Amino acid sequence: MRGVEVGGLSAWFGSKQVLHHVNLVAETGKVTAIIGPSGCGKSTLIRCMNRLHEEVRGARVEGKVLFDGIDLYGPGTDPVEVRRRIGMVFQRPNPFPTMSVLDNAVAGLRLGVKLSKVELRERGERALRAAGLWDEVKDRLGEPGAKLSGGQQQRLCIARALAVEPEVLLMDEPASALDPASTLRIEELIGELKDDYTVVIVTHNMQQAARVSDFTLFMLYGEVVEFAPTQKIFTRPDDQRTEDYVTGRFG
């Protein structure tokens, strides 16, 4: 398990700068929450952390993202390998609709080293167990993933990310499209996953950030306003703008 260090990171979409000299350390075995109003650069930041930002036409990045001492934007670094080691879960569940539950779970594995059917099933079961989904789907592995409930689909997408055995898990508002019961299950899962992964979560939900994270970064207009242990951010922040945001005075 290794953390991720972001240093002096700036990002653009064409001529529009959306991140300004962001610094962040996501520690190993901890959950780091990124909060801030819509459009402040939260999702762009985590997409820069596994080199997805550059997939957008005209997008570019300056600065450093260090993982295991290696600059992920350095020459010779393979973006595909970066995305294997730093997995991503998106806002809306996106299982492949025509694939079975098991095939969804192991979809990422089929892109790499060839595994036997037995090995694929074992890795799929392990990932589904890690995502807290195995007991609910073990008798439905051949059914389409799209037949699962919304909360189950999101955990299936988490399993898909875990199956390739990443070391960091980035989660972009993973519960925003879910009902309260499913949201609670995702939050419980995040608490379980941090024992084995470095977890970074983007959320609009202040209560969720307070419940699940160890550290919180507050952003405005593409800049870091404050980064501190979560309890400090929510009880005695240094910046008045942070206090105004977490207490609902703006945003």
Legacy VTK file of the C-alpha trace (Angstrom):
# vtk DataFile Version 3.0
C-alpha trace
ASCII
DATASET POLYDATA
POINTS 251 float
0.000 0.000 0.000
1.325 3.395 -0.949
-0.029 6.920 -0.817
-0.221 9.520 -3.545
1.443 12.930 -3.389
0.232 15.755 -5.620
2.589 18.713 -5.946
1.970 22.047 -7.695
-0.660 20.479 -9.954
-2.391 22.693 -12.505
-4.809 21.513 -15.192
-6.523 22.964 -18.223
-9.347 22.187 -20.613
-8.060 23.982 -23.699
-7.315 27.540 -22.581
-9.460 27.301 -19.444
-7.444 26.619 -16.292
-9.427 24.512 -13.831
-6.774 23.607 -11.225
-4.230 26.032 -9.757
-1.091 24.653 -8.053
-2.872 21.989 -5.997
-0.944 20.152 -3.272
-2.312 17.041 -1.588
-1.042 13.931 0.162
-3.409 10.940 0.235
-1.973 8.704 2.931
-1.780 4.949 2.871
-4.571 3.236 4.804
-6.560 6.447 5.120
-9.619 7.944 3.429
-9.122 11.418 1.991
-12.275 13.365 1.097
-12.312 16.191 -1.439
-15.156 18.678 -0.932
-16.252 21.939 -2.507
-19.048 23.411 -4.624
-19.864 22.180 -8.130
-17.312 23.207 -10.716
-14.459 23.766 -8.252
-12.233 21.081 -9.813
-12.791 18.082 -7.510
-13.399 15.524 -10.245
-10.642 16.958 -12.431
-8.209 16.567 -9.537
-8.813 12.866 -9.054
-8.870 12.270 -12.811
-5.391 13.815 -12.903
-4.305 11.367 -10.196
-4.651 8.396 -12.554
-4.086 10.206 -15.858
-7.684 10.091 -17.059
-7.761 13.878 -17.479
-5.475 13.685 -20.499
-8.035 11.501 -22.302
-10.144 14.633 -22.858
-9.226 16.365 -26.097
-7.296 19.564 -25.469
-6.717 18.793 -21.775
-3.280 19.166 -20.229
-1.553 18.997 -16.851
1.467 20.623 -15.229
2.998 19.660 -11.901
3.671 16.314 -10.290
1.721 13.299 -9.109
4.025 10.962 -7.201
3.161 7.339 -6.432
5.719 4.939 -4.992
8.306 7.659 -5.595
7.587 7.728 -9.327
6.246 10.805 -11.131
3.180 9.494 -12.948
3.598 12.193 -15.588
7.305 11.527 -16.036
8.770 10.285 -19.336
8.367 6.587 -19.898
5.498 6.144 -17.440
2.771 3.922 -18.928
-0.686 5.471 -18.387
-2.359 2.050 -18.649
-0.209 0.732 -15.800
-0.988 3.895 -13.806
-4.722 3.223 -14.177
-4.277 -0.392 -13.124
-2.541 0.582 -9.905
-4.794 3.582 -9.245
-8.375 2.432 -9.831
-11.440 4.615 -10.350
-15.129 4.341 -9.477
-17.453 6.854 -11.105
-20.529 8.750 -9.948
-23.140 6.606 -11.659
-23.014 2.810 -11.695
-21.874 1.740 -15.162
-21.835 -2.051 -15.403
-21.596 -3.431 -18.916
-25.303 -4.149 -19.554
-24.918 -7.274 -21.699
-22.293 -8.883 -19.456
-23.039 -11.212 -16.565
-22.315 -10.253 -12.982
-19.143 -12.369 -12.980
-17.962 -11.106 -16.375
-18.470 -7.528 -15.189
-16.353 -8.198 -12.124
-13.437 -9.558 -14.153
-13.755 -7.321 -17.216
-10.531 -5.439 -16.451
-8.590 -8.679 -16.045
-9.349 -9.736 -19.603
-7.319 -6.783 -20.901
-4.097 -7.953 -19.298
-2.465 -11.302 -18.628
-4.381 -14.328 -19.879
-6.015 -16.194 -17.026
-7.814 -19.533 -17.030
-11.546 -19.704 -16.366
-10.830 -21.040 -12.888
-8.443 -18.180 -12.140
-10.916 -15.613 -13.473
-13.674 -16.993 -11.293
-11.421 -17.011 -8.230
-10.352 -13.402 -8.822
-13.967 -12.421 -9.514
-15.170 -14.017 -6.281
-12.396 -12.349 -4.326
-13.287 -8.944 -5.781
-17.013 -9.423 -5.164
-16.288 -10.398 -1.558
-14.065 -7.329 -1.125
-16.894 -5.168 -2.474
-19.348 -6.697 0.009
-21.480 -8.148 -2.774
-20.684 -11.867 -2.927
-23.430 -13.122 -0.588
-26.060 -11.200 -2.569
-25.006 -12.378 -6.040
-23.303 -15.774 -5.612
-26.413 -17.487 -7.023
-26.825 -14.888 -9.791
-23.348 -14.788 -11.306
-24.651 -15.617 -14.792
-27.365 -12.928 -14.809
-26.789 -9.570 -16.519
-25.143 -7.037 -14.211
-27.756 -4.498 -15.265
-30.432 -6.554 -13.451
-28.951 -5.702 -10.059
-30.260 -2.817 -7.967
-28.541 0.559 -8.216
-26.583 0.036 -5.018
-25.556 -3.459 -6.068
-24.496 -2.177 -9.487
-22.238 0.397 -7.850
-20.654 -2.268 -5.641
-20.222 -4.389 -8.787
-18.312 -1.478 -10.344
-16.188 -1.281 -7.181
-15.527 -5.024 -7.505
-14.504 -4.495 -11.133
-12.000 -1.867 -10.000
-10.672 -4.098 -7.202
-10.288 -7.195 -9.386
-7.187 -5.821 -11.095
-5.655 -5.417 -7.619
-4.964 -1.671 -7.522
-3.210 -0.006 -4.609
-5.219 3.225 -4.678
-8.977 3.604 -5.176
-10.393 6.911 -6.421
-14.160 7.349 -5.958
-16.019 10.204 -7.664
-19.235 10.720 -5.688
-19.875 6.970 -5.575
-23.153 7.247 -3.642
-24.718 10.392 -5.122
-27.112 8.428 -7.348
-28.124 5.930 -4.646
-30.873 5.664 -2.044
-30.029 6.145 1.676
-29.732 2.418 2.453
-27.377 1.819 -0.484
-25.407 4.937 0.452
-24.911 3.575 3.968
-23.621 0.284 2.566
-21.137 2.103 0.315
-19.938 4.161 3.294
-19.478 1.016 5.374
-17.562 -0.525 2.474
-15.233 2.484 2.264
-14.418 1.993 5.934
-13.526 -1.632 5.228
-11.490 -0.896 2.099
-9.162 1.617 3.710
-7.420 -1.215 5.575
-6.109 -2.481 2.243
-6.184 0.543 -0.072
-5.445 4.242 -0.149
-8.922 5.734 -0.750
-9.743 9.178 -2.147
-13.401 10.161 -2.365
-15.022 13.196 -3.971
-18.318 14.085 -2.300
-20.851 16.911 -2.156
-22.266 15.438 1.042
-20.730 17.120 4.089
-22.087 14.493 6.485
-20.631 11.748 4.323
-17.203 13.382 4.290
-17.335 13.740 8.074
-18.389 10.100 8.518
-16.020 8.275 6.186
-12.809 10.307 5.864
-9.666 10.781 7.926
-8.505 13.865 6.015
-10.470 16.461 4.064
-9.397 18.869 1.347
-11.669 21.865 0.662
-11.452 23.464 -2.785
-12.790 26.692 -4.301
-12.309 27.857 -7.904
-9.699 25.206 -8.599
-7.555 26.087 -5.584
-6.990 24.392 -2.234
-8.443 26.493 0.568
-7.627 24.099 3.384
-6.367 20.547 3.866
-6.382 19.009 7.344
-7.651 16.102 9.448
-11.396 15.822 8.910
-12.298 16.554 12.508
-10.388 19.834 12.345
-12.011 20.862 9.046
-15.482 20.353 10.508
-14.939 21.700 14.025
-12.189 24.319 13.971
-11.068 25.183 10.430
-8.375 27.816 9.938
-10.078 29.561 7.012
-13.403 31.373 7.325
-14.394 30.184 3.857
-14.065 26.588 5.033
-16.287 27.250 8.022
-18.854 29.003 5.833
-18.950 26.050 3.441
-19.128 23.182 5.932
-21.841 24.993 7.957
-23.926 25.634 4.836
-23.553 29.412 4.657
-22.609 29.119 1.018
-22.180 26.455 -1.649
LINES 1 252
251 0 1 2 3 4 5 6 7 8 9 10 11 12 13 14 15 16 17 18 19 20 21 22 23 24 25 26 27 28 29 30 31 32 33 34 35 36 37 38 39 40 41 42 43 44 45 46 47 48 49 50 51 52 53 54 55 56 57 58 59 60 61 62 63 64 65 66 67 68 69 70 71 72 73 74 75 76 77 78 79 80 81 82 83 84 85 86 87 88 89 90 91 92 93 94 95 96 97 98 99 100 101 102 103 104 105 106 107 108 109 110 111 112 113 114 115 116 117 118 119 120 121 122 123 124 125 126 127 128 129 130 131 132 133 134 135 136 137 138 139 140 141 142 143 144 145 146 147 148 149 150 151 152 153 154 155 156 157 158 159 160 161 162 163 164 165 166 167 168 169 170 171 172 173 174 175 176 177 178 179 180 181 182 183 184 185 186 187 188 189 190 191 192 193 194 195 196 197 198 199 200 201 202 203 204 205 206 207 208 209 210 211 212 213 214 215 216 217 218 219 220 221 222 223 224 225 226 227 228 229 230 231 232 233 234 235 236 237 238 239 240 241 242 243 244 245 246 247 248 249 250
